[in-house]
Amino acid sequence: MSGKTKITFPCLDVKMVPYRQVEANNYNPNHVPKDKMELLRQSILDNGFCFPIVVIWDEEREKYVIIDGFHRYTVLGPKWLDAESIPVVVLPHDISKRMAATMQFNKARGVHQVDLDAELIRGLLEQGMREEDVSIHLGIDADTVHRYKQLTGILSLFASSNYSMSWGVEDTDGQ
């Protein structure tokens, strides 16, 4: 293959539009559980809104229709953060190209690897972040933080943990 592939950069043309002028598509198969939506909300609060919603302009409906970013759009909505305007990138796609783009965006995000997550949490704890803060800002419960600490095998991460001296056995035969 000779020559360079032409790449467009719609991300450089972000515009703010009224929230009420954007709507979901009717074909997105992606679902995000409530705990991940809460993490998305926390991420937006901690980091700002970093990724615009990808849309097309639908002349007939006079609305922007989402190609990618439905969950970010939802979190910006009235039930979560109640934003009046949202950032969008408008693509010139027809329906078939829109549907393909939605699937591409969904599938191209990757998956988390437990060992790398554990190393990240180890790094945060070593930098002095409290377990409670790791739990809040990463959207994981305290038990998961504890399991990740175990995975990394770092004794120093458990230095501040409180343990009871022993456990007891109850007599259950009624004597």
N, C-alpha and C positions, 0 to 999 in steps of 0.2 A: 504494500500500500504506500503510495507516494503522496506527498503533500500533507498539509496539516488539516485536521478536522475543524470545521467551523463550529464554535461553541457560542451560544448566546448567554447573556448574563441578565436575565430579568430581575435578579435580586438587587440590581442597581437602580431599579425603577419602582421603589416602594411608594405607595401613596396611602394616606389616611382616608378612610371612608366611614360613614355612620354605621354603627353596629347593626341597626335595624335594616340596613340596605344589603346585608349579607345573609345567605341562607345555606343550609346543608344540601348536599346532593342526595339523590334517592337510591344510590347504589353502593355506598361504601360498606364493605364487609368487616371493617375493623371495629373492635370493641375494646374499651379500656375500663378496667374495674375501678370502683370508687376510690380505693386507696391510692391508685396511680393518678387519678384525677386530683386528689388532694396533694400528692407530690408535685404534680404539674403546677398547681396553684402556688405551692411553697416555692418552687423554682422561679416562677414569675415574680413573686414578691422578693426573693433573694437576689435575683440576677437581672430583673427587668424582662421585657418582652423582646426576645432576641430573634425570633424566626417569624416572618410575616406569613399570613394565611395566603395560600396559593388558590386563585380563583379564575373564573372566566366571567365575562359580562354577558348576561342573557338579555338580549334586546326585548324579547316578548314579555318577560316577567319584570323587566327593568330592575333586576337584582344581580348582585354578584353571587355566583354559585361556587361553593367550595370544591376544590380538587384535592387539596391537602391542607390539614390544619384544623379539622373539625373539633378536635378536643381542645386545642388552644383557643379556638373561637368560643367553645362552650364555657371554658373557665373565665374568659373575659366577659361573659354574659351576666344578665341580671341576678342569677342565682348564686354567682360566685364573686366576681370582682366588679361587676356593674360598670364596665367601660362604655363611654359614649361613642368613641371612635376606635377603629382597629386598623392596623397596617395590613395592606394586601399587595400582592404581586399579581398582575393580570396577564394570563396567557391567552393566546389566540386560538385555542383548541376547539375542534368540533367534539361531538359527544363520544365517538369511539376513542379519539386520542385522549380525551379527559378521563375516561374510564381506565384506560391503560396507564395513564400517568398516576392515577390514584393507587393502583395496585403496585406500580414501581416504587412510589414513595413509601408505601406501607412495608413492602418487602425489603427495601434497601436499608432499613434502619439498623439491622444487626441485632444480635442477642448478647445478653450479659454472660460473662463467664465467672463462675463462682470464685475461682482462685484469684482472678484479677480484682473482683469486688472486695474480697477479703484483704488483699494487699492495699487497696485504696483505703479501707477502713483502718487498717493497721497504721498507715501513714497519717491519717487524720488524728488518731489517738496519740501517736508519737509526737505530733505537732502541738499537742495540748488540748485538743477539742474534747469536751466532756462526752461521755457515752450518750447522755440525754440529748445533747445537741446533734450528735451523729444521727441518732434516731429520728429527730424532728426534720433535719435538713436533707436526709437521704430517704425519708419515708419508709423506714423499717422499724420493726419493734425491737425492744431491748433484748429479747431472746435471740433474735437474728444477729444483733451486734455481738452478743456473747459467742454464738456459734462461729462467726467469722473470726473472732479473736482466737478461738480454739484451732481453726484451720491454719492460721498463720504460725501457730506453735511458738509464739513469742511470750515467754514467761513474764517479762516486764509489763505486758499489757494487763496482766491480772494482779499486779502489785497492789492496786487500790481497791480490789474487790473485797467485799465482806462475806465471810463464810462463818457458819455456826461451827462450834467445836465438835459436835457429834449429833447423831440422831438417835431417837429412842424407839423402842418397840412397845406397843400397847398390848396388854393382856386382853384378848377378845373372847376367851372361853367363859367369862362371867364368874370366875372363882375368886 
